[in-house]
Amino acid sequence: MSAGKILKGGVLCLSLFFSFSAWAQDRPAYFPGTEELAKDEVRVISCGSGMPMPRLKQAAACFLMEFGNGEKLIFDMGTGSLERVYALNIPLDLIDKVFIGHIHMDHMGDLPAFYQYGPQNNRSKPLRVWGPGGGGTRPEWSFEASMAAMQKMWAWMNGTLVGTIDTSAFALEVNQFDWTVENNVIYESNGIVVKTIPAIHFEQSVSFIVEYAGMTIAYSSDTLPNKFWIEHTKGVDLSIHEAFLPTELMIEKWSFLPQEALNAGTTIHSSAEFFGKVMALTQPKHAVAYHFQNDHDTLPAMIEAIELYYDGPIDYAQDFMVWNVTPEGVTTRMAVVNPEGFPPVPLHEKEIEAASGERYWTPDEVYSWWPAEEFDPVAEALFDRFNQANGTDFKFQLGKPE
């Protein structure tokens, strides 16, 4: 067990205790928004490295890729990852493309919130999403069906906001692709190519291969080892693949029955041993193991299991781990984020008026419950102060104008 590998997997956060002057000189940490990418560079940020067992330390699966051409793509958006994405303080109009590997909560549980919170957080562009379907899978299980159900579920929220704030962000572009197609190009723009390969994870699941500037990044989402991954990810620049805890730790930490642990770690997900063998067969320039609880008492067992088969360059993912990928190699750091952030500034002028010309009005009967005698003076004083400070002439009024 090498000290270097433990540092990469579990103790990089110690760099947070270095002085700011050391950071500024040597840049062992990444401060979001402070570094421009070279044209032939990709920055990958882990916004979720963990599991469907919620914990403060690790969100579920989510990886943001930022490219030297200015584009930014999100791959998976599991529960808890939304806060990590927001902590990077990137204007939402710049992260309007999300690719989903399969329809499990730990891989897309925060996608509805990312979509629904667009208006409140200054997104003005339609959200564009890609996900699997077809291939003989039941239509009601498809990505298109899930997105339609999402919009139906939140119809009240969408409808009542119309005309009160800019709701242009509620436009949604759904792109469903056939999950069974090998090396399927689902996105190609400005030098970026995103392909999918079928995954072994129940059905209707895929892994992603991303090509840019002569470099290749592979992201497994969830899958058992399979012939497509082994064929198409050999020698890639960065290989991000799931690696479950050893079965003994599933029993100890998750209270799984032995059969549950064996089923989860060998028939649905890739065990740490499977991960090691896959990396040995594909020999990426840099490997990343994710999808496990990365703690002081779990990491040594992960390293031991993986090193049975693989001894190449590897990181054991944490949330906010950052990889800068260039033709010269991969640099690993941790991001330092602001835990007290507010929404990034909008990139476009807002339009509050409803596109249809009709806005939603709270029924007069509901507003009749307003204690006007006590609170009208408070509201009018508030408006007076606002108008004086901003040079406006707004009038307080509840309900639709007559």
C-alpha positions as a Markdown table, in Angstrom:
| # | Residue | x | y | z |
|---|---|---|---|---|
| 1 | Met | 0.0 | 0.0 | 0.0 |
| 2 | Ser | 1.7 | 3.2 | -1.2 |
| 3 | Ala | 1.6 | 6.4 | 0.7 |
| 4 | Gly | 1.2 | 8.3 | -2.5 |
| 5 | Lys | -2.0 | 6.5 | -3.4 |
| 6 | Ile | -3.5 | 7.1 | 0.1 |
| 7 | Leu | -2.7 | 10.8 | -0.3 |
| 8 | Lys | -4.5 | 10.9 | -3.6 |
| 9 | Gly | -7.5 | 9.1 | -2.2 |
| 10 | Gly | -8.0 | 10.3 | 1.3 |
| 11 | Val | -5.8 | 13.1 | 2.6 |
| 12 | Leu | -5.6 | 15.6 | -0.1 |
| 13 | Cys | -7.9 | 17.8 | 1.9 |
| 14 | Leu | -5.0 | 18.5 | 4.2 |
| 15 | Ser | -3.8 | 20.9 | 1.6 |
| 16 | Leu | -6.6 | 23.2 | 2.9 |
| 17 | Phe | -4.5 | 24.0 | 5.9 |
| 18 | Phe | -1.6 | 25.4 | 3.8 |
| 19 | Ser | -1.3 | 29.2 | 3.8 |
| 20 | Phe | -3.0 | 31.2 | 1.1 |
| 21 | Ser | 0.4 | 32.4 | -0.1 |
| 22 | Ala | 1.5 | 28.8 | -0.7 |
| 23 | Trp | -1.7 | 28.2 | -2.7 |
| 24 | Ala | -1.1 | 31.3 | -4.8 |
| 25 | Gln | 2.5 | 30.3 | -5.6 |
| 26 | Asp | 2.1 | 26.5 | -6.2 |
| 27 | Arg | -1.6 | 26.1 | -6.9 |
| 28 | Pro | -2.0 | 22.7 | -5.1 |
| 29 | Ala | -5.7 | 23.6 | -4.9 |
| 30 | Tyr | -8.3 | 24.8 | -7.5 |
| 31 | Phe | -10.3 | 28.0 | -6.7 |
| 32 | Pro | -13.3 | 28.0 | -9.1 |
| 33 | Gly | -13.4 | 30.9 | -11.5 |
| 34 | Thr | -9.7 | 31.8 | -11.2 |
| 35 | Glu | -8.1 | 29.7 | -13.9 |
| 36 | Glu | -8.6 | 29.8 | -17.6 |
| 37 | Leu | -8.2 | 26.5 | -19.5 |
| 38 | Ala | -5.8 | 26.1 | -22.5 |
| 39 | Lys | -7.5 | 25.4 | -25.8 |
| 40 | Asp | -6.4 | 21.7 | -25.6 |
| 41 | Glu | -7.3 | 21.2 | -21.9 |
| 42 | Val | -10.3 | 19.7 | -20.0 |
| 43 | Arg | -11.1 | 20.2 | -16.3 |
| 44 | Val | -13.1 | 17.4 | -14.7 |
| 45 | Ile | -14.7 | 18.1 | -11.3 |
| 46 | Ser | -16.3 | 15.5 | -9.1 |
| 47 | Cys | -19.6 | 17.0 | -7.8 |
| 48 | Gly | -20.6 | 13.6 | -6.5 |
| 49 | Ser | -18.5 | 10.6 | -5.8 |
| 50 | Gly | -20.6 | 8.6 | -3.4 |
| 51 | Met | -23.6 | 6.3 | -3.1 |
| 52 | Pro | -27.4 | 6.2 | -2.7 |
| 53 | Met | -26.8 | 6.2 | 1.0 |
| 54 | Pro | -27.0 | 10.0 | 1.7 |
| 55 | Arg | -24.1 | 11.6 | 3.6 |
| 56 | Leu | -22.8 | 15.1 | 4.1 |
| 57 | Lys | -19.3 | 14.1 | 2.9 |
| 58 | Gln | -20.2 | 12.7 | -0.5 |
| 59 | Ala | -23.1 | 13.3 | -2.9 |
| 60 | Ala | -24.2 | 10.7 | -5.4 |
| 61 | Ala | -22.7 | 10.5 | -8.9 |
| 62 | Cys | -22.0 | 13.7 | -10.8 |
| 63 | Phe | -19.1 | 14.9 | -12.9 |
| 64 | Leu | -18.7 | 18.3 | -14.5 |
| 65 | Met | -16.4 | 18.5 | -17.6 |
| 66 | Glu | -15.2 | 22.0 | -18.6 |
| 67 | Phe | -13.5 | 22.3 | -22.0 |
| 68 | Gly | -10.9 | 24.7 | -23.4 |
| 69 | Asn | -13.4 | 25.8 | -26.0 |
| 70 | Gly | -15.7 | 27.2 | -23.2 |
| 71 | Glu | -18.3 | 24.4 | -23.2 |
| 72 | Lys | -19.3 | 22.7 | -20.0 |
| 73 | Leu | -21.1 | 19.3 | -19.8 |
| 74 | Ile | -22.6 | 17.5 | -16.7 |
| 75 | Phe | -22.6 | 13.7 | -16.6 |
| 76 | Asp | -25.1 | 12.3 | -14.1 |
| 77 | Met | -26.7 | 14.4 | -11.4 |
| 78 | Gly | -27.3 | 12.1 | -8.4 |
| 79 | Thr | -28.9 | 13.2 | -5.1 |
| 80 | Gly | -26.9 | 15.8 | -3.2 |
| 81 | Ser | -24.9 | 16.9 | -6.2 |
| 82 | Leu | -26.9 | 20.0 | -6.9 |
| 83 | Glu | -25.3 | 21.9 | -4.0 |
| 84 | Arg | -21.8 | 20.9 | -5.3 |
| 85 | Val | -22.5 | 22.2 | -8.8 |
| 86 | Tyr | -23.9 | 25.5 | -7.3 |
| 87 | Ala | -20.8 | 25.8 | -5.1 |
| 88 | Leu | -18.7 | 26.2 | -8.2 |
| 89 | Asn | -20.5 | 29.5 | -8.8 |
| 90 | Ile | -20.9 | 29.0 | -12.6 |
| 91 | Pro | -23.7 | 30.9 | -14.3 |
| 92 | Leu | -26.4 | 28.4 | -15.1 |
| 93 | Asp | -26.6 | 29.5 | -18.7 |
| 94 | Leu | -23.1 | 28.0 | -19.1 |
| 95 | Ile | -24.1 | 24.6 | -17.7 |
| 96 | Asp | -27.3 | 23.8 | -19.7 |
| 97 | Lys | -26.4 | 20.3 | -20.9 |
| 98 | Val | -26.8 | 17.2 | -18.7 |
| 99 | Phe | -26.1 | 13.6 | -19.8 |
| 100 | Ile | -27.7 | 10.8 | -17.8 |
| 101 | Gly | -26.3 | 7.3 | -17.8 |
| 102 | His | -29.4 | 5.6 | -16.3 |
| 103 | Ile | -32.6 | 6.5 | -14.5 |
| 104 | His | -31.6 | 5.8 | -10.9 |
| 105 | Met | -31.9 | 8.4 | -8.1 |
| 106 | Asp | -28.2 | 8.2 | -7.3 |
| 107 | His | -27.5 | 9.2 | -10.9 |
| 108 | Met | -30.3 | 11.7 | -11.7 |
| 109 | Gly | -32.1 | 12.4 | -8.4 |
| 110 | Asp | -31.1 | 16.1 | -8.4 |
| 111 | Leu | -31.9 | 16.7 | -12.1 |
| 112 | Pro | -35.5 | 17.7 | -11.3 |
| 113 | Ala | -34.2 | 20.3 | -8.8 |
| 114 | Phe | -31.6 | 21.6 | -11.2 |
| 115 | Tyr | -34.4 | 22.1 | -13.8 |
| 116 | Gln | -37.0 | 23.5 | -11.4 |
| 117 | Tyr | -34.6 | 25.9 | -9.6 |
| 118 | Gly | -33.5 | 27.5 | -12.9 |
| 119 | Pro | -35.7 | 30.6 | -12.7 |
| 120 | Gln | -34.7 | 31.4 | -9.1 |
| 121 | Asn | -31.0 | 31.0 | -9.9 |
| 122 | Asn | -30.8 | 33.1 | -13.1 |
| 123 | Arg | -30.9 | 30.5 | -15.8 |
| 124 | Ser | -32.5 | 32.0 | -18.9 |
| 125 | Lys | -31.8 | 29.2 | -21.5 |
| 126 | Pro | -33.6 | 25.9 | -22.0 |
| 127 | Leu | -32.1 | 23.0 | -20.1 |
| 128 | Arg | -30.9 | 20.3 | -22.6 |
| 129 | Val | -30.9 | 16.8 | -21.3 |
| 130 | Trp | -29.8 | 13.4 | -22.8 |
| 131 | Gly | -30.8 | 10.0 | -21.5 |
| 132 | Pro | -31.3 | 6.4 | -22.6 |
| 133 | Gly | -34.4 | 4.6 | -23.9 |
| 134 | Gly | -35.6 | 2.4 | -26.8 |
| 135 | Gly | -33.7 | -0.8 | -27.5 |
| 136 | Gly | -36.7 | -2.9 | -26.6 |
| 137 | Thr | -37.1 | -1.5 | -23.1 |
| 138 | Arg | -40.6 | -0.7 | -21.8 |
| 139 | Pro | -41.7 | 2.7 | -23.0 |
| 140 | Glu | -42.9 | 3.7 | -19.6 |
| 141 | Trp | -39.3 | 3.2 | -18.3 |
| 142 | Ser | -37.7 | 5.5 | -20.9 |
| 143 | Phe | -35.9 | 8.7 | -20.3 |
| 144 | Glu | -38.6 | 10.6 | -22.3 |
| 145 | Ala | -41.3 | 9.2 | -20.0 |
| 146 | Ser | -39.4 | 10.2 | -16.9 |
| 147 | Met | -38.9 | 13.7 | -18.1 |
| 148 | Ala | -42.6 | 14.0 | -19.0 |
| 149 | Ala | -43.5 | 12.7 | -15.5 |
| 150 | Met | -41.1 | 15.2 | -14.0 |
| 151 | Gln | -42.8 | 18.2 | -15.7 |
| 152 | Lys | -46.3 | 16.8 | -14.8 |
| 153 | Met | -45.3 | 16.4 | -11.2 |
| 154 | Trp | -44.1 | 20.0 | -10.9 |
| 155 | Ala | -46.9 | 21.5 | -13.0 |
| 156 | Trp | -48.2 | 23.5 | -10.0 |
| 157 | Met | -44.8 | 25.1 | -9.3 |
| 158 | Asn | -44.2 | 25.9 | -12.9 |
| 159 | Gly | -47.6 | 27.3 | -13.5 |
| 160 | Thr | -47.9 | 29.5 | -10.4 |
| 161 | Leu | -44.5 | 31.2 | -11.1 |
| 162 | Val | -45.5 | 32.4 | -14.6 |
| 163 | Gly | -45.4 | 36.2 | -14.8 |
| 164 | Thr | -43.9 | 36.7 | -11.4 |
| 165 | Ile | -40.2 | 35.9 | -12.2 |
| 166 | Asp | -38.4 | 35.0 | -15.5 |
| 167 | Thr | -39.6 | 31.5 | -16.2 |
| 168 | Ser | -37.9 | 31.1 | -19.6 |
| 169 | Ala | -35.7 | 28.5 | -17.9 |
| 170 | Phe | -38.7 | 26.1 | -17.8 |
| 171 | Ala | -38.2 | 25.3 | -21.4 |
| 172 | Leu | -36.8 | 21.7 | -21.6 |
| 173 | Glu | -35.1 | 20.0 | -24.5 |
| 174 | Val | -35.2 | 16.2 | -24.1 |
| 175 | Asn | -32.9 | 14.1 | -26.2 |
| 176 | Gln | -33.4 | 10.3 | -25.9 |
| 177 | Phe | -31.0 | 7.9 | -27.5 |
| 178 | Asp | -31.0 | 4.1 | -28.1 |
| 179 | Trp | -29.0 | 2.7 | -25.3 |
| 180 | Thr | -28.2 | -0.5 | -27.2 |
| 181 | Val | -26.2 | 1.2 | -29.9 |
| 182 | Glu | -22.4 | 0.8 | -29.7 |
| 183 | Asn | -20.2 | 3.8 | -30.0 |
| 184 | Asn | -23.3 | 5.9 | -30.5 |
| 185 | Val | -22.6 | 9.6 | -31.2 |
| 186 | Ile | -25.2 | 11.5 | -29.2 |
| 187 | Tyr | -23.6 | 14.9 | -29.1 |
| 188 | Glu | -21.1 | 16.7 | -31.4 |
| 189 | Ser | -20.3 | 20.4 | -31.2 |
| 190 | Asn | -17.3 | 22.7 | -31.4 |
| 191 | Gly | -14.8 | 19.9 | -31.3 |
| 192 | Ile | -16.5 | 17.8 | -28.6 |
| 193 | Val | -17.9 | 14.4 | -29.3 |
| 194 | Val | -19.9 | 12.4 | -26.8 |
| 195 | Lys | -20.5 | 8.7 | -27.5 |
| 196 | Thr | -22.3 | 6.0 | -25.5 |
| 197 | Ile | -21.7 | 2.3 | -25.2 |
| 198 | Pro | -24.1 | -0.2 | -23.6 |
| 199 | Ala | -23.6 | -0.9 | -19.9 |
| 200 | Ile | -24.4 | -4.0 | -17.9 |
| 201 | His | -26.6 | -2.5 | -15.2 |
| 202 | Phe | -30.0 | -4.1 | -15.4 |
| 203 | Glu | -31.0 | -2.7 | -18.8 |
| 204 | Gln | -31.3 | 0.8 | -20.4 |
| 205 | Ser | -27.9 | 1.9 | -19.0 |
| 206 | Val | -24.9 | 3.4 | -20.8 |
| 207 | Ser | -21.4 | 4.6 | -20.2 |
| 208 | Phe | -19.9 | 7.7 | -21.9 |
| 209 | Ile | -16.8 | 8.3 | -24.0 |
| 210 | Val | -15.9 | 12.0 | -24.5 |
| 211 | Glu | -13.4 | 13.1 | -27.1 |
| 212 | Tyr | -11.8 | 16.5 | -27.4 |
| 213 | Ala | -8.6 | 17.9 | -28.8 |
| 214 | Gly | -7.1 | 14.5 | -29.4 |
| 215 | Met | -7.9 | 13.3 | -25.8 |
| 216 | Thr | -10.4 | 10.8 | -24.5 |
| 217 | Ile | -12.2 | 10.7 | -21.2 |
| 218 | Ala | -14.4 | 7.7 | -20.3 |
| 219 | Tyr | -17.0 | 7.7 | -17.6 |
| 220 | Ser | -18.7 | 4.4 | -16.7 |
| 221 | Ser | -21.8 | 5.7 | -14.8 |
| 222 | Asp | -22.8 | 2.2 | -13.4 |
| 223 | Thr | -21.7 | -1.0 | -15.1 |
| 224 | Leu | -20.2 | -4.4 | -14.7 |
| 225 | Pro | -17.1 | -5.1 | -16.7 |
| 226 | Asn | -18.1 | -5.5 | -20.3 |
| 227 | Lys | -16.7 | -6.0 | -23.8 |
| 228 | Phe | -17.6 | -2.5 | -25.0 |
| 229 | Trp | -15.7 | -0.8 | -22.2 |
| 230 | Ile | -12.7 | -3.0 | -22.6 |
| 231 | Glu | -12.6 | -2.4 | -26.4 |
| 232 | His | -13.3 | 1.3 | -26.5 |
| 233 | Thr | -11.5 | 2.7 | -23.5 |
| 234 | Lys | -8.0 | 1.3 | -23.9 |
| 235 | Gly | -5.3 | 3.9 | -23.3 |
| 236 | Val | -7.8 | 6.7 | -22.6 |
| 237 | Asp | -6.4 | 9.8 | -20.9 |
| 238 | Leu | -8.8 | 9.6 | -17.9 |
| 239 | Ser | -10.9 | 6.6 | -17.0 |
| 240 | Ile | -13.6 | 7.2 | -14.4 |
| 241 | His | -15.2 | 3.9 | -13.4 |
| 242 | Glu | -17.3 | 2.7 | -10.5 |
| 243 | Ala | -15.7 | 0.6 | -7.8 |
| 244 | Phe | -17.9 | -0.8 | -5.0 |
| 245 | Leu | -16.7 | -1.5 | -1.5 |
| 246 | Pro | -15.5 | -5.1 | -0.8 |
| 247 | Thr | -18.4 | -7.3 | 0.2 |
| 248 | Glu | -17.2 | -7.6 | 3.8 |
| 249 | Leu | -17.5 | -3.8 | 4.2 |
| 250 | Met | -21.0 | -3.8 | 2.6 |
| 251 | Ile | -22.0 | -6.2 | 5.3 |
| 252 | Glu | -20.3 | -4.2 | 8.1 |
| 253 | Lys | -21.1 | -0.7 | 7.0 |
| 254 | Trp | -24.4 | -1.0 | 5.2 |
| 255 | Ser | -25.9 | -3.9 | 7.3 |
| 256 | Phe | -26.4 | -5.8 | 4.1 |
| 257 | Leu | -27.1 | -9.6 | 4.2 |
| 258 | Pro | -24.2 | -11.6 | 2.7 |
| 259 | Gln | -26.3 | -12.4 | -0.4 |
| 260 | Glu | -27.3 | -8.8 | -0.8 |
| 261 | Ala | -23.6 | -7.7 | -0.7 |
| 262 | Leu | -22.6 | -10.4 | -3.3 |
| 263 | Asn | -25.5 | -9.4 | -5.6 |
| 264 | Ala | -24.8 | -5.7 | -5.4 |
| 265 | Gly | -21.0 | -6.0 | -5.8 |
| 266 | Thr | -20.8 | -8.7 | -8.4 |
| 267 | Thr | -24.0 | -8.8 | -10.5 |
| 268 | Ile | -25.1 | -5.2 | -10.7 |
| 269 | His | -22.0 | -3.1 | -9.9 |
| 270 | Ser | -18.3 | -3.5 | -10.3 |
| 271 | Ser | -16.5 | -4.5 | -7.2 |
| 272 | Ala | -13.1 | -3.0 | -6.3 |
| 273 | Glu | -11.5 | -6.2 | -7.7 |
| 274 | Phe | -13.5 | -5.9 | -11.0 |
| 275 | Phe | -12.3 | -2.3 | -11.2 |
| 276 | Gly | -8.7 | -3.3 | -10.8 |
| 277 | Lys | -9.0 | -6.0 | -13.5 |
| 278 | Val | -10.7 | -3.6 | -15.9 |
| 279 | Met | -8.0 | -1.0 | -15.5 |
| 280 | Ala | -5.3 | -3.7 | -16.0 |
| 281 | Leu | -6.9 | -4.7 | -19.3 |
| 282 | Thr | -7.5 | -1.2 | -20.6 |
| 283 | Gln | -4.4 | 0.6 | -19.2 |
| 284 | Pro | -5.6 | 4.2 | -19.1 |
| 285 | Lys | -3.1 | 7.0 | -18.6 |
| 286 | His | -4.9 | 7.9 | -15.4 |
| 287 | Ala | -7.7 | 5.9 | -13.5 |
| 288 | Val | -10.3 | 7.2 | -11.1 |
| 289 | Ala | -12.3 | 4.9 | -8.8 |
| 290 | Tyr | -15.6 | 6.3 | -7.6 |
| 291 | His | -19.0 | 5.2 | -6.2 |
| 292 | Phe | -17.9 | 4.2 | -2.7 |
| 293 | Gln | -17.7 | 5.8 | 0.7 |
| 294 | Asn | -14.2 | 7.1 | 0.8 |
| 295 | Asp | -13.2 | 7.1 | 4.5 |
| 296 | His | -10.1 | 6.4 | 6.6 |
| 297 | Asp | -11.3 | 2.9 | 7.4 |
| 298 | Thr | -12.6 | 2.0 | 3.9 |
| 299 | Leu | -9.9 | 3.3 | 1.6 |
| 300 | Pro | -7.2 | 0.9 | 2.7 |
| 301 | Ala | -9.4 | -2.1 | 1.8 |
| 302 | Met | -10.3 | -0.5 | -1.6 |
| 303 | Ile | -6.6 | 0.0 | -2.4 |
| 304 | Glu | -5.7 | -3.6 | -1.3 |
| 305 | Ala | -8.5 | -5.1 | -3.5 |
| 306 | Ile | -7.7 | -3.0 | -6.6 |
| 307 | Glu | -3.9 | -3.5 | -6.3 |
| 308 | Leu | -4.5 | -7.3 | -6.6 |
| 309 | Tyr | -4.8 | -6.5 | -10.4 |
| 310 | Tyr | -3.8 | -2.9 | -11.1 |
| 311 | Asp | -0.8 | -0.8 | -10.0 |
| 312 | Gly | -1.1 | 2.1 | -12.5 |
| 313 | Pro | -1.8 | 5.8 | -11.8 |
| 314 | Ile | -5.1 | 6.1 | -9.9 |
| 315 | Asp | -7.1 | 8.4 | -7.7 |
| 316 | Tyr | -9.8 | 7.5 | -5.3 |
| 317 | Ala | -12.5 | 10.1 | -5.8 |
| 318 | Gln | -13.8 | 12.5 | -3.3 |
| 319 | Asp | -16.3 | 15.3 | -3.8 |
| 320 | Phe | -14.6 | 18.4 | -5.3 |
| 321 | Met | -11.6 | 16.4 | -6.5 |
| 322 | Val | -10.4 | 18.1 | -9.8 |
| 323 | Trp | -8.5 | 16.6 | -12.7 |
| 324 | Asn | -6.9 | 18.9 | -15.3 |
| 325 | Val | -6.4 | 16.7 | -18.5 |
| 326 | Thr | -3.9 | 17.9 | -21.1 |
| 327 | Pro | -1.9 | 16.1 | -23.8 |
| 328 | Glu | 1.0 | 16.1 | -21.4 |
| 329 | Gly | -0.9 | 14.2 | -18.6 |
| 330 | Val | -3.4 | 14.5 | -15.7 |
| 331 | Thr | -3.0 | 16.7 | -12.6 |
| 332 | Thr | -5.1 | 16.0 | -9.6 |
| 333 | Arg | -6.1 | 18.6 | -7.0 |
| 334 | Met | -8.9 | 19.5 | -4.7 |
| 335 | Ala | -11.3 | 22.5 | -5.2 |
| 336 | Val | -11.8 | 25.1 | -2.5 |
| 337 | Val | -15.4 | 26.3 | -2.7 |
| 338 | Asn | -17.5 | 28.9 | -1.0 |
| 339 | Pro | -20.0 | 27.3 | 1.4 |
| 340 | Glu | -22.0 | 30.6 | 1.6 |
| 341 | Gly | -22.7 | 31.2 | -2.1 |
| 342 | Phe | -25.5 | 33.1 | -3.7 |
| 343 | Pro | -26.9 | 32.6 | -7.3 |
| 344 | Pro | -24.4 | 33.6 | -10.0 |
| 345 | Val | -25.3 | 36.8 | -11.9 |
| 346 | Pro | -27.6 | 36.3 | -15.0 |
| 347 | Leu | -25.9 | 36.4 | -18.4 |
| 348 | His | -29.0 | 37.7 | -20.2 |
| 349 | Glu | -31.6 | 40.4 | -19.6 |
| 350 | Lys | -34.5 | 39.0 | -17.7 |
| 351 | Glu | -38.1 | 38.9 | -19.1 |
| 352 | Ile | -40.7 | 38.7 | -16.4 |
| 353 | Glu | -43.7 | 39.0 | -18.7 |
| 354 | Ala | -45.2 | 35.6 | -19.6 |
| 355 | Ala | -44.5 | 34.5 | -23.2 |
| 356 | Ser | -48.2 | 33.9 | -23.7 |
| 357 | Gly | -49.1 | 37.3 | -22.3 |
| 358 | Glu | -51.0 | 35.7 | -19.4 |
| 359 | Arg | -49.6 | 35.4 | -15.9 |
| 360 | Tyr | -50.8 | 33.5 | -13.0 |
| 361 | Trp | -52.8 | 35.3 | -10.4 |
| 362 | Thr | -53.5 | 34.1 | -6.8 |
| 363 | Pro | -57.3 | 33.8 | -6.5 |
| 364 | Asp | -59.0 | 36.8 | -4.7 |
| 365 | Glu | -60.5 | 34.4 | -2.2 |
| 366 | Val | -57.1 | 33.4 | -1.0 |
| 367 | Tyr | -55.9 | 37.0 | -0.8 |
| 368 | Ser | -59.0 | 37.8 | 1.2 |
| 369 | Trp | -57.3 | 36.2 | 4.1 |
| 370 | Trp | -54.6 | 38.9 | 4.1 |
| 371 | Pro | -54.9 | 41.1 | 7.3 |
| 372 | Ala | -55.0 | 44.4 | 5.4 |
| 373 | Glu | -55.5 | 46.7 | 8.4 |
| 374 | Glu | -52.4 | 45.6 | 10.1 |
| 375 | Phe | -50.1 | 44.8 | 7.1 |
| 376 | Asp | -51.0 | 47.2 | 4.3 |
| 377 | Pro | -49.1 | 50.0 | 6.1 |
| 378 | Val | -46.1 | 47.8 | 6.5 |
| 379 | Ala | -46.1 | 46.8 | 2.8 |
| 380 | Glu | -46.7 | 50.5 | 1.7 |
| 381 | Ala | -43.7 | 51.7 | 3.8 |
| 382 | Leu | -41.6 | 48.9 | 2.4 |
| 383 | Phe | -42.5 | 50.0 | -1.2 |
| 384 | Asp | -41.8 | 53.7 | -0.3 |
| 385 | Arg | -38.3 | 52.8 | 0.9 |
| 386 | Phe | -37.7 | 50.7 | -2.2 |
| 387 | Asn | -38.9 | 53.3 | -4.6 |
| 388 | Gln | -36.8 | 56.1 | -3.0 |
| 389 | Ala | -33.7 | 53.9 | -3.1 |
| 390 | Asn | -34.2 | 52.7 | -6.7 |
| 391 | Gly | -35.9 | 55.7 | -8.4 |
| 392 | Thr | -39.0 | 53.6 | -9.2 |
| 393 | Asp | -42.7 | 54.1 | -8.6 |
| 394 | Phe | -44.1 | 50.6 | -7.9 |
| 395 | Lys | -47.4 | 50.3 | -6.0 |
| 396 | Phe | -48.2 | 47.6 | -3.6 |
| 397 | Gln | -51.2 | 45.5 | -4.7 |
| 398 | Leu | -52.4 | 42.0 | -4.1 |
| 399 | Gly | -54.4 | 40.3 | -6.8 |
| 400 | Lys | -55.1 | 40.9 | -10.5 |
| 401 | Pro | -55.6 | 44.6 | -11.4 |
| 402 | Glu | -59.2 | 45.5 | -12.3 |
